[in-house]
């Protein structure tokens, strides 16, 4: 394994053994949202769906940030809003070395080496890019396996899929969206082009991309270069002032509208998802 960024070729995606069954750990419901903790092989995950839901619905895969986990406060709040306001399902899993995953000695070693290299004066962004490209080789096949199994559940079904992920969730999300034809729309952000530009050029689905103008971790020019690399006919750049972790809350309002626009096919006035979209739009206009 290498700790330097690989910029000339897309990351080579490893295969994962076929896993067909989810083991449920626990289930709770509150405020109309059902939460199911599960494992798929060695992958810990969580699925949120509308309480009492049956039948097929859009599914959002969420990628958490570095040092976070599948139920980090931001992921949890976002997921519950997506379910409550859009009538969608949401799934998130712990990436290697995070949350309930066992400690990965190789990844820890590389992270420690990178910290020492930054302390010695090396630029942070290339090291982050190289590490994310490395981890993506494992996470992309894992996420695809999770998607396979979750979409066989009766209250999720094989509906359209969206992806949301910023920071680490962007670094891992770009190769996932590029590799997964079921993803029809993606909200990405706080990522740069060093490890992802060539992979991003394979993405043609609609993209909403978030940039923090004063990001201390990802150079502005690298974020703009990644946005430019997407081959999507519809892509929108959202730039806000502030540092890496300062994304405004209203960007989630925009993401809800974005996913509703691209993942929902209106089926008449009795469509639950269409009603959910209208509720979301009214709430945004009222702010």
C-alpha positions in Angstrom: 0.0 0.0 0.0 1.2 3.5 -0.8 0.7 6.8 1.0 1.4 9.1 -1.9 -1.4 10.3 -4.2 -2.0 8.5 -7.4 -3.0 11.2 -9.9 -2.4 9.5 -13.3 -4.9 6.7 -13.2 -8.3 6.1 -11.5 -8.1 4.0 -8.4 -8.2 0.3 -9.1 -11.4 -1.0 -7.4 -11.0 -4.4 -5.6 -13.7 -7.0 -5.6 -15.6 -8.1 -2.5 -16.9 -11.5 -1.7 -20.6 -11.9 -2.4 -22.6 -11.2 0.7 -26.4 -11.7 0.5 -27.8 -11.3 4.0 -28.1 -8.4 6.4 -27.8 -9.2 10.2 -30.0 -6.7 12.0 -28.7 -5.5 15.4 -31.5 -3.2 16.6 -34.5 -1.3 15.4 -36.1 1.9 16.8 -38.6 4.4 15.6 -39.2 8.1 16.5 -41.0 11.0 14.9 -42.1 8.8 12.0 -38.6 7.6 11.1 -37.6 4.0 11.5 -33.9 3.3 12.2 -32.3 -0.2 11.7 -28.7 -0.9 12.7 -27.3 -3.8 10.8 -24.1 -5.5 9.7 -23.4 -6.9 6.2 -20.5 -9.3 6.7 -18.0 -7.1 8.6 -19.6 -3.8 7.4 -21.6 -1.9 10.1 -24.4 0.2 8.7 -27.7 2.0 9.5 -30.9 2.3 7.4 -33.5 5.0 7.9 -36.9 4.7 6.3 -40.4 6.1 6.9 -42.1 4.3 9.8 -44.6 1.8 8.3 -43.2 2.2 4.8 -43.9 -0.4 2.2 -42.9 -0.5 -1.5 -40.2 1.0 -3.6 -38.8 4.5 -2.9 -35.6 6.5 -3.7 -32.6 5.7 -1.6 -29.8 8.1 -0.6 -26.4 6.7 0.2 -24.6 9.0 2.7 -20.8 9.1 3.2 -19.5 10.5 6.5 -16.5 12.7 7.0 -13.1 11.8 8.3 -13.0 10.9 11.9 -16.7 10.5 12.0 -19.1 7.6 11.6 -22.4 6.4 10.2 -24.4 8.1 13.0 -22.4 11.3 13.4 -24.7 14.2 14.3 -24.6 15.8 10.9 -25.3 12.5 9.1 -28.1 11.6 11.5 -29.8 15.0 11.2 -29.5 15.0 7.4 -30.8 11.5 7.1 -33.9 12.1 9.3 -34.8 15.2 7.3 -34.5 13.3 4.0 -36.8 10.5 5.3 -39.3 12.8 7.0 -39.6 15.5 4.2 -39.0 13.4 1.1 -40.3 10.0 2.0 -37.0 8.5 0.9 -34.8 5.8 2.5 -31.2 6.6 3.6 -28.3 4.2 4.3 -24.9 5.0 5.7 -22.0 2.7 6.8 -18.8 3.1 8.8 -15.8 3.3 6.5 -12.6 1.4 7.4 -11.0 2.6 10.6 -14.1 4.5 11.7 -17.1 4.0 14.0 -17.7 0.3 14.8 -15.1 -1.0 12.3 -12.0 -2.7 13.8 -8.8 -0.8 14.0 -6.9 -1.0 10.7 -3.2 -1.0 11.4 -2.1 -0.2 7.9 -4.4 2.8 7.6 -3.4 4.0 11.0 0.3 3.7 10.1 -0.3 5.8 6.9 -2.2 8.4 8.9 0.6 8.7 11.4 3.2 9.0 8.7 1.1 11.7 7.0 0.9 13.7 10.2 4.6 13.6 10.6 5.1 14.7 7.0 2.8 17.7 7.4 4.7 18.6 10.6 7.9 18.5 8.5 6.5 21.0 6.1 4.7 18.9 3.3 1.4 20.1 1.9 -1.7 18.5 3.5 -3.9 18.3 0.4 -1.8 15.8 -1.6 -1.5 13.5 1.4 -5.3 13.6 2.0 -5.9 12.9 -1.7 -3.6 9.9 -1.7 -5.1 8.4 1.4 -8.6 8.8 0.2 -7.8 7.1 -3.2 -6.3 4.2 -1.2 -9.4 3.8 1.0 -11.7 4.0 -2.0 -10.4 0.7 -3.3 -12.0 -0.9 -0.3 -15.1 1.2 0.2 -16.5 1.3 -3.4 -17.1 -2.5 -3.6 -18.4 -2.5 0.0 -20.9 0.3 -0.7 -22.1 -1.5 -3.9 -22.6 -4.7 -1.9 -24.7 -2.8 0.7 -26.7 -1.2 -2.1 -27.4 -4.6 -3.6 -28.8 -6.0 -0.4 -30.7 -3.0 0.9 -32.5 -2.6 -2.4 -33.9 -6.1 -2.0 -35.8 -5.1 1.2 -39.5 -4.7 0.7 -39.7 -1.2 2.2 -36.8 0.1 0.1 -36.9 -1.6 -3.3 -34.9 -1.1 -6.4 -35.8 2.6 -6.9 -33.5 5.5 -8.0 -30.4 6.1 -6.0 -28.7 9.4 -4.9 -25.4 10.0 -3.2 -24.5 12.7 -0.6 -21.0 13.1 0.8 -18.5 15.9 1.7 -14.9 15.9 2.7 -13.9 12.2 3.1 -17.4 11.4 1.9 -16.5 13.3 -1.3 -13.1 11.6 -1.8 -14.8 8.2 -1.5 -18.0 9.2 -3.1 -16.5 10.4 -6.5 -15.2 6.9 -7.4 -18.4 5.3 -6.0 -20.7 7.5 -8.2 -18.4 6.9 -11.2 -18.6 3.1 -10.7 -22.2 2.7 -9.8 -24.8 3.1 -12.6 -27.7 3.1 -10.2 -26.7 6.5 -8.8 -28.7 9.2 -10.7 -27.7 12.3 -8.8 -25.0 13.3 -6.4 -24.3 16.1 -3.8 -20.5 16.3 -3.2 -18.2 18.8 -1.8 -15.1 19.8 0.2 -12.9 17.7 -2.1 -10.1 18.4 -4.5 -8.9 17.2 -7.9 -5.6 15.7 -7.0 -6.9 12.1 -6.6 -10.3 12.4 -8.2 -10.2 14.4 -11.4 -9.8 11.5 -13.8 -12.5 9.5 -12.0 -14.8 12.6 -11.9 -14.5 12.8 -15.7 -16.5 9.6 -15.9 -19.4 11.1 -13.9 -22.3 12.3 -16.1 -25.2 12.4 -13.6 -26.4 15.8 -12.2 -24.0 17.0 -9.5 -24.4 19.7 -6.9 -20.9 20.6 -5.6 -20.2 22.5 -2.3 -17.1 24.6 -1.8 -16.0 26.6 1.3 -14.1 29.6 0.0 -11.8 29.7 3.0 -11.2 25.9 3.3 -8.0 25.3 5.2 -7.8 21.6 4.2 -8.6 21.7 0.5 -7.1 24.4 -1.7 -9.7 26.5 -3.5 -8.2 25.9 -6.9 -8.3 22.1 -6.3 -12.0 22.2 -5.4 -12.7 24.3 -8.5 -10.7 21.9 -10.7 -12.7 19.0 -9.4 -15.9 20.7 -10.2 -14.6 21.5 -13.7 -13.7 17.8 -14.2 -17.2 16.4 -13.8 -18.6 15.5 -17.2 -22.1 16.1 -16.1 -24.3 18.2 -18.4 -26.0 19.5 -15.3 -23.7 20.6 -12.5 -24.1 23.4 -10.0 -21.3 25.0 -7.9 -22.4 26.3 -4.5 -19.7 28.5 -2.9 -20.0 29.8 0.7 -17.6 31.8 2.8 -16.0 30.0 5.8 -13.6 27.2 6.6 -13.9 23.4 5.9 -16.5 22.6 8.5 -18.7 25.7 8.0 -21.2 24.5 5.4 -24.4 26.5 6.0 -27.5 24.6 7.1 -29.5 25.9 4.1 -27.3 23.8 1.8 -29.3 20.8 3.0 -32.5 22.5 2.0 -31.0 22.8 -1.5 -29.9 19.1 -1.5 -33.5 18.0 -0.6 -34.8 20.0 -3.6 -32.0 18.6 -5.8 -32.7 15.0 -5.0 -36.5 15.4 -5.2 -36.1 16.9 -8.7 -33.9 14.1 -10.0 -35.1 11.0 -8.1 -38.9 11.5 -8.1 -41.1 10.9 -11.1 -44.4 12.7 -10.4 -47.3 10.1 -10.7 -50.3 12.4 -10.0 -51.6 14.3 -7.1 -51.7 11.3 -4.8 -48.0 10.5 -5.0 -46.5 10.5 -1.5 -43.1 11.5 -2.8 -44.6 14.4 -4.8 -46.4 15.6 -1.7 -43.2 15.4 0.3 -41.3 17.5 -2.3 -44.0 20.2 -2.1 -43.7 20.2 1.7 -40.0 20.6 1.5 -40.3 23.4 -1.0 -42.8 25.3 1.2 -40.5 25.0 4.2 -37.6 26.4 2.3 -39.6 29.3 0.9 -40.8 30.1 4.4 -37.3 30.5 5.8 
